[in-house]
Amino acid sequence: MPCERKPMRYGHSEGHTEVCFDDTGKLIVTCGNDGDVRIWESLDDDDPRFITVGEKAYSLALKNGKLVTASSNNTVQIHTFPDGDPDGILTRFTTNATHVTFNASGSKVAAGSSDFLVKVVEVSDSSQQKTLRGHEAPVLSVAFDPNDDFLASASCDGSVVVWNIEEQTQVVSWPLLQKTNDISNAKSLCRLAWQPRTAKFLAVPVDTKVHLYKRGSWDHVSTLSDDLLTQPINVLAWSSCGQFLAAASVGGVITVWDANSKLCVERHKHEKGFTVCGLAWHPSGSQIAYTDTEGCLGLLDGFSTSVPITPKATAEKSERGYDNLFDDDDDDAQLIDEGWSDTKSPSKKAINGVKNDDDDDDDFLMPATGRVRNRGAILDDENSLDTGSLKLGQDEYGVDGGADRAVMPSAALSAAMRPVYDGPQPTLPQKAFQAGSTPVHLTHRFMIWNSVGIVRGYNDEQDNAIDVEFHDTAVHHAMHLTNTLGHTMADISQEAVLLACPSTNELASKLQCLHFSSWDTNKEWMVDLPEGEDAKALCLGQGWAAVATSALMVRFFSIGGIQREIFSLSGPVVCMTGHGEQLLIVYHRGTGFDGEQLLGVQLLQFGQKRRHIINGEPLPLSLKSFLCWLGFTAEGTPCYVDSEGVVRMLNRSLGHTWTPVCNTRETCKSKSDSYWVVGVHENPQQLRCIPCKGSRYPPTLPRPAVAILPFKLPLCQTTTEKGQMEEQFWRSVLFHNHYNFLSSSGYEVDEDGQSQSQKEQQELLMKMFALSCKLEREFRCVELAELMTQNVVTLAIRYASRSKRMVLAQRLSEIAHEKATRIQDEEQEETEYCDIRQTSSGYDQPEVKEKHHNRQEEEPDQEPEEQEDQEEMESEDGAVAPKRLNPFAKVTGSPSKQATPPTLPSSTLANCLKEIKAWMKHNFLQLQILHSTTPLRTG
């Protein structure tokens, strides 16, 4: 019965915690040392409902919509569930209650206390109480007999007692535990467990084993053990079918036994080895929820609690005669295909009518491997165990036999043994979301948090409103909006706030824009989407807005409300974001399998030259992860974050590939912790995010603090000096690619920042060059020289010459000559290009116009974009168009200031060269000493 261990998450403060499922199995309920009872819709629920029951909550029980808790005020309280309304106090003790539990019908509650008493209280009338006296130390746990005749309790006095509830007397007492004077000193909580339904066995944890006592005779009939259990068992829990027993130890080991075969069928270790103090089976038997003493909640998912087929049922089937020997259902062939044992095995003898009396435990079908085979396909429906159509198993272990036993029909047995598809399973597609937002179902949530501002949404009994806050109040003052339309999506820029709401039965999905940067008096516009079309994602850019809809379309609007282009997507949108003239869209390319999402990405650029930079390429994600955040850096480079915390950035210089630049999980203290990204900066290199303890999303109040994480490329051997310098160099190259992009897009660039980045890269290359010389890696030195500029190669030649490496100096001289020749060729081409532009200034002459017209006729297939480019180049004045201001730059220059080309000017290169020479002069002695550790060669 293989299962998957889900990552644990933060649930309560450090201390004792307990867990249970509600009657339907849809909710997980926990209590802890913080005095709260929390109601989780799933393990990923980041905003669970909670009920405060006191300063501390020691135990809880849930049945029939009634929640009973033992709190620190010495009372046992009852609340309605799931509303959490107080429904009175069931009983009181002189000290705190330690454990509470319901009976099978939910009509009674039993509670044990540190004042040595056990009380049984009627839920409908709390005045009807029975007090069981006899323990001489605090009570550890209590457990109802499913037939309501008996109650079992364990105590710090070392005894486990079975009580007759009606007579309030002890039936039997076993001295099984080590004596202590308080629960805090007890080695184990000793949570007892009665076998459900048949109630034939009481399970008692005794050190590292589980003793099974038969109801009525109270004999010790069996012991369940596991060699890997080295610390005392803390809690026990039976599956609803009564066949499987789960146990959790002080050391964090969770073990599941098959009570019929007494074999361990599942074993899991707590991810950090903490003590497991709470354990509960899902009503269907498919999951086990557990809690630890650190307040964390975990889940084991994927159990198969099917019941093995007994030889008795198979023998009865064979007694029907030979009429069905050659029927359509070839059961024997399927048994062979399934790997069952041959006729010499005990189980096959039993089928042939011969009982194997040597081993009572083999009174069931056994595979040829000698292990109990998982027959999960027989009872794959969650409600199969509740239909009463199957009663299989040995009489000794609580399943009725004889004439009262119902035998599985041959048709059902044949259907269960048919081949089942066991290949890759399709993954549920990720739903569309707005980057920088928290889930829509939260009453108080972030609708967007980006580098411009924050939009909060409130939807509770007091208010249904939207608050808009700007990081820079010079952009606009804060706004408070009434959310009458029920907007669920938002985006904010330095020009506007964009909102959208889903459609209802009466109203269409609407897009609303608050254009606060408009100079006229009308600063708001709204548009209704066509019928049957809902907004799924939206974003703002510089002078435009876009919305992706459920009809697989993207609609563009001007910032003033004019409808513009529209195009179709290849799949449902997942997320969409904009920055300046760029639009980034992620959508589903198809169906993923085995937990993988199959996503595609499109990157479009508007402006003077509209082009598709990335068109439908797959978006790389970590294994079995999903997209968590999508956006641009402050400098305009696309990046995104997946659920594994890996941050990836677009590398424009490497064919528009995606490079991982950070892993936020490496800085998390626990697997349940995460970082919620709100912004990325390339200069300075900063990842701005919010730490979230035990969840994926931060609360709105109090306002969370933003943390800054560093970037680090996942190169090999980054603990060595060589690896560190390589990581710094390539990270510097990646994070300064945006200068070339801004320049090619017609924006101004920061000359000082660009020169500083080149200086930093060349210094790192020289350091790696010196290290390679020390290690006598001359070929590696030549490879590094290929990455250097011509002037820095000259410094490398000087260093190699002084180090008596004449062969290396000769090869470096050849590289320097090649670089100088290449620079001269580029300068010559640039001069010729300028001459052509000057010649084209006489475009008004008739012969020139005629030549231009004839050339257009000769080239009818020329692209329109190329024609536009030529028209721009062949303008009347022949002047170069001025560079545009970069609206996202921290400090912008005058509009008339020309942007620098991708290569640095000679003055900047000269300054950079002087600084590198000064660094070389200052560090040359140190490099000589570093190099002198190896023998010098004369060449």
Buried (B, 14 or more C-beta within 10 A) or exposed (E): BEBEBBEBBBBBBBBBBBBBBBEEBEBBBBBBBBBBBBBBEEBEBBBBBBBEBBEBBBBBBBBEEBBBBBBBBBBBBBBEBBEBEEBEEBBEBEEBBBBBBBBBEBEBBBBBBBBBBBBBBBBEEBEEBBEBEBBEBBBBBBBBBBEBBBBBBBBBBBBBBBBBBEEBEBBBBBEBBEBBEEBEEBBBBBBBBBBBBBBBBBBBBBBBBBBBBBBEEBEBBBEBBBEEBEBBBBBBBBBBBBBBBBBBBBBBBBBBBBBBBBBBBBEBBBBEEBBBBBBBBBBBBBBBBBBBBBBBBBBBBBBBBBBBBBBBBBBEBBEEEEEEEEEEBEBEEBBEEBEBBEEEBBBBBBBEEEEBEEEEBBBBBBBEEEEBBBBBBBBEEBEBBEEEEBBBBBBBBBBEBEEEBEBBEBEEBBEBBEEEEEEEEEBEBBEBBBBBBBBBEBEBBBBBBBBBBBBBBBBEEEBBBBBBBBEEEEBBEEBEBEBEBEBBBBBBBBBBBBBBBBBEEEEBBBBBBBBBEBEEEEEEBEBEBEEEBBBBBBBBBBBBBBBBBBBBBBBBBBBBBEEEEEEEBEBBBBBBBBBBBBBBBBBBBEEBEEEBBBBBBBBBBBBEBEEEBBEBBEBBBBEEBBBBBBBBBBBBBBBBBBBBBBBBBBBBEEEBEBBBBBBBBEBBEBBBBBBBBBBBBBBEBBBBBBBBEBBBBBBBEEEBEBBEBEBBBEEEEBEEEBEBBBBBBBBBBBBBBBBBBBBEBBBBBBBEBBBBBBBBBBBBBBBBBBBBBBEEBBEBBBEBBEBBBBBBBBBBBBBBBEBBBEEBBEBBBEBBEEBEEEEEEEEEEEEEEEEEBEEBBEBEEEEBEEEBEEEEEEEEEEEEEEEEEBEEBBBEEBEEEEBBBBEBBEEBBEEEEEBBEEBBEEEBBEBBBEBBBEBBEEBBEEBEEBBEEEEEEEE
